[in-house]
């Protein structure tokens, strides 16, 4: 009986270790390496020269641009965007002569997070849903949901809508996305909430 064709696309130069799990509709391009314990969801795109280590988890519709290495401990929810040459770590105090494989720290990216080109995400952090990290930022602390951060070290510079627009608030702490019309409320505790139901939830 003929072998069933995979439901995903992988360029002939990509290396897919036996045991990795790849969802239907996913596209894996030139010179990628997917390790045996990696799990990639449906409809993802991995650009050229992407490395995905054991125990990395990617949700649905995750876009990883060229030259990104996702090391053990990275977890991405659905609809995450990772720009070209973004950097992730998994040990806070590496030494060549010290084995720290038992000290890997998780990095969690919530739904809809965007990471700009050449940004660095230090391990052990959580980026809340729809957080937006500017190009070249060095992220050393957790990022709240919908926050716009950039700089070295990255600091919150504003708030972003689900569709990626900067939000402008009125005197009562409300803002609307100029594209979708979704309404957001900025609480006294400094947390942002979208008060319009998410049709894609």
C-alpha positions in Angstrom: 0.0 0.0 0.0 1.5 3.4 -1.0 2.7 5.6 1.9 0.3 8.4 2.6 1.6 11.8 1.7 2.1 14.2 4.7 -0.6 16.9 5.2 2.1 19.5 5.6 4.9 20.8 3.2 8.6 20.5 4.1 11.3 21.7 1.7 13.7 18.9 0.7 16.6 20.6 2.6 14.6 20.6 5.9 15.6 18.0 8.5 12.6 16.5 10.4 13.8 14.2 13.1 11.7 11.1 13.6 9.1 11.6 16.3 8.4 15.3 15.7 4.7 16.2 15.3 3.6 18.6 12.6 0.1 19.8 12.0 -1.8 19.8 8.7 -1.2 22.8 6.5 2.1 23.8 8.0 4.9 24.9 5.7 8.6 24.4 6.5 11.2 26.0 4.3 14.8 25.7 3.4 17.4 24.4 5.9 15.0 24.1 8.9 15.7 21.5 11.6 12.7 20.1 13.7 13.8 18.0 16.6 12.2 14.8 17.6 10.2 16.1 20.6 8.9 19.3 18.9 5.2 19.8 18.4 4.1 22.2 15.7 0.4 23.1 15.2 -1.7 23.4 12.1 -1.2 26.1 9.5 2.2 27.3 10.8 5.0 28.8 8.7 8.7 28.3 9.4 11.0 30.4 7.2 14.5 29.5 6.2 17.0 28.3 8.7 14.7 27.8 11.7 15.6 25.4 14.5 13.0 23.9 16.7 14.3 22.0 19.7 12.9 19.1 21.7 9.8 20.0 23.8 9.0 23.2 22.0 5.3 23.7 21.4 3.8 25.9 18.7 0.1 26.5 18.5 -2.0 27.0 15.3 -1.0 29.6 12.7 2.4 30.5 14.3 4.7 32.4 11.9 8.4 32.1 12.5 10.6 34.1 10.2 14.1 33.4 8.9 17.1 32.6 11.2 15.2 31.9 14.5 16.2 29.2 17.0 13.4 28.1 19.4 15.1 26.3 22.3 13.7 23.8 24.8 11.2 25.7 27.0 9.6 27.9 24.4 5.8 27.6 24.2 3.8 29.7 21.7 0.0 29.9 21.7 -2.0 30.4 18.5 -1.4 33.2 16.1 2.1 34.2 17.4 4.4 36.1 15.0 8.2 35.8 15.5 10.3 38.2 13.3 13.6 37.4 11.6 16.6 36.7 13.7 14.7 37.0 17.0 16.7 35.4 19.8 15.4 33.2 22.7 17.4 31.8 25.6 16.7 29.0 28.0 19.5 29.4 30.7 20.1 32.6 32.7 23.7 32.0 33.6 25.4 29.8 30.9 28.9 28.6 31.2 30.6 26.4 28.7 32.1 24.2 31.4 28.9 23.9 33.4 26.1 21.6 32.3 22.7 23.3 33.0 20.3 21.1 31.0 18.2 20.5 34.2 17.9 24.3 34.6 16.1 25.2 31.4 13.5 27.9 32.0 10.2 28.1 30.1 9.3 31.1 28.0 5.6 31.5 27.2 4.1 33.6 24.4 0.4 34.1 24.7 -2.1 34.2 21.8 -1.4 36.8 19.1 2.0 37.9 20.5 4.3 39.7 17.9 8.1 39.7 18.3 10.0 42.2 16.1 13.1 41.5 14.1 16.3 41.0 16.1 14.5 41.2 19.5 16.0 39.1 22.4 13.7 37.4 24.8 15.4 36.3 28.0 14.2 33.0 29.3 11.7 32.4 32.2 9.3 35.1 31.0 5.6 35.2 30.0 4.4 37.5 27.3 0.6 38.1 27.6 -1.8 37.8 24.8 -1.4 40.3 21.9 1.8 41.8 23.5 3.9 43.6 20.9 7.7 43.6 21.1 9.5 46.2 18.9 12.4 45.4 16.7 15.7 45.1 18.5 14.2 45.1 22.0 15.8 43.2 24.9 13.0 41.8 27.0 14.0 41.0 30.6 10.7 41.1 32.4 7.2 39.7 31.9 5.1 41.7 29.3 1.4 42.4 30.1 -1.3 41.5 27.6 -1.6 44.1 24.8 1.5 46.0 25.9 3.8 47.6 23.4 7.4 47.3 24.6 10.7 48.3 23.0 14.2 49.4 23.9 17.1 47.9 25.9 15.9 46.9 28.4 12.4 46.8 27.0 9.9 49.1 28.7 6.2 49.5 28.1 5.7 52.4 25.7 2.0 52.0 25.0 -0.8 49.6 24.2 -1.8 47.7 21.1 -5.0 46.4 19.8 -5.5 42.8 18.6 -4.9 44.0 15.0 -1.7 45.8 15.9 -2.7 49.4 16.2 -1.5 51.8 18.9 -4.4 52.7 21.2 -5.3 56.3 22.2 -7.3 56.5 25.4 -9.9 59.1 26.4 -10.2 60.7 29.9 -12.2 57.7 31.1 -9.6 55.1 30.1 -11.3 53.8 27.0 -9.9 53.3 23.5 -11.0 51.8 20.3 -9.1 50.1 17.5 -9.2 52.2 14.4 -9.5 49.2 12.1 -11.8 46.8 14.0 -13.7 49.2 16.3 -13.0 46.9 19.3 -13.2 48.8 22.6 -10.5 48.5 25.3 -10.6 49.5 28.9 -7.4 50.5 30.9 -7.9 49.6 34.5 -6.5 51.5 37.5 -4.1 48.6 38.1 -2.5 49.2 34.8 -4.0 46.2 33.0 -5.7 46.4 29.6 -8.9 44.5 28.8 -10.7 44.2 25.5 -14.4 44.5 26.3 -15.5 43.6 22.8 -16.1 39.8 22.4 -13.4 38.1 20.3 -15.2 36.6 17.3 -12.2 34.2 16.7 -12.2 32.8 20.3 
